[in-house]
Amino acid sequence: MYDVVRELIEAKLLLGGYKSYSHEATVSYLKSLGFSSSEVEFMDELRDIRNHTKYYGHLVNVEYAKKVSEFVNKLYPKIERMIKI
């Protein structure tokens, strides 16, 4: 789910003529799009969790996965509206 949101943010960056070369820069770009500090912080937490699951084999429990799903379902439409041309 993190990667889907990150790709949407990167699409917005590209539409603005920019290219991000790091996940941290992509996540921090959410601030300039008007997202709240808590949304940016949670997205950054997801970035960290993604690294742990992808590179170190850590697992995510069901409750946390549900929390992530709710967050992404809330954030996704906001970002999607921003990239519509």
Secondary structure, DSSP 8 states (H G I E B T S, - for coil): -HHHHHHHHHHHHHHTT----SHHHHHHHHHHTT--HHHHHHHHHHHHHHHHHHHH-----HHHHHHHHHHHHHHHHHHHHHH--
